[in-house]
Amino acid sequence: MKEKTTIPICFASDKNYLQHLAVAIASILANKAESDALRFYILENTFTDADRDALNQLKAIADFEIHYLPVKGRLLELCPVKIDNAHQHISIETYFRLFIPELIPNENKIIYLDCDVVVLCSLAELYTMDFGNHCVLGVRDIDSRINAKRMRTRRYINAGVLLMNSKRMREKSAYQQFADYIANHRETIRWHDQDVLVAVLDGHIGYVSDAWNAQITFEKKIRFSKPPRIVHYVGSHKPWKPAGVNRPYADAYFRYLALTPYKDVPKPSVKRSVFSVFRRRVKTFLNPLTSLFFSRKRSAGGTYNAFRILGFRFKRRRDPLK
């Protein structure tokens, strides 16, 4: 019999994302290897006993450990979250991942996952990857080139899936460096904790295959080098919203939702009037013609707008917080 491998996995969530957290955990449990011993840490401040009981019901799929860790005091004061219509899917909990090495000192390495993911395989392969000299392993962000240029860093990762070398981060006093960076760049941080992580750990970040963080976006079709192992629904068009219910890999979300206590939550319906259907069909017919003369696209991260007029291409940078 193969020896058990304990895999610590951390999420940060609030009550609004409890259902989606349950889906993410259910997907991990449904695809675990027999030798995987799963230990979950949930960074949260808002769960009730009923919320925790709902997550404990997932043990019907497979057994696991779970620990709830509150985040309070100075850590909350460090988190400069600006919420607007374009960033309503962002909460203060997104900053909690920066402090995982300090909040969970008993783990020398740990997997961090956003709640808007679905895991399609055992996480053992990801967990046992060699760090080399790196503090963090992650997947290149879909807008990595423009964001690395903006921040003048060597690499730029999407922070939704991370393998964190917590021991090395503690040795480098990463917590204090994160705090100092936030204090000195509070008004210029654009992509929240992701910018902070990349800036502070520049030169100590390693890339892994995009299969481990397949960033699915409504605005941009992405080709992956390998079949996705972790699907990440980036942006505001989530599969549980009408605008995202038909996006690629949305069916995976609902497949694992059916394993949770929230299985009876109805799938969002996309209501279309006769006029909207007619307009869509006309647009589909005319698109090949109009695209010859004019087109407009927004980058997946919303960092710039690209225009094509009479065959000439133009870019206009935009402030993603506006």
Number of C-alpha atoms within 10 A of each C-alpha: 5 7 9 12 15 13 20 20 22 23 24 27 22 18 14 12 15 18 20 23 24 23 31 26 23 26 26 24 24 17 16 19 15 13 14 19 18 21 16 19 20 17 23 18 16 11 16 10 7 9 13 14 11 17 19 16 14 20 13 11 16 16 13 14 12 17 11 16 14 13 16 10 8 9 13 13 9 18 20 17 19 14 14 12 9 13 15 11 17 16 18 18 19 21 22 20 23 20 19 24 23 16 16 16 12 10 16 15 25 24 21 21 25 22 24 21 27 31 27 20 18 20 22 17 8 17 19 12 11 11 16 11 12 18 23 26 24 23 25 21 23 22 16 18 14 16 20 18 12 9 15 12 17 15 23 29 26 21 25 23 22 25 23 26 21 24 18 17 22 18 9 13 13 21 18 12 16 19 19 15 18 20 13 10 12 16 10 10 17 19 15 20 23 20 21 23 23 22 20 18 19 17 14 17 24 21 14 17 15 22 16 23 28 28 27 24 21 18 15 14 11 13 11 13 10 11 13 20 19 24 26 24 27 21 21 17 19 22 22 18 14 15 15 19 20 18 17 15 16 18 13 17 23 19 15 22 21 14 18 23 17 15 15 9 12 9 13 14 12 12 8 9 9 9 9 11 11 12 12 12 12 11 13 11 11 11 13 10 11 12 14 12 12 15 15 13 14 17 15 21 19 17 18 17 15 14 17 16 13 12 12 9 12 11 13 10 12 12 9 14 14 9
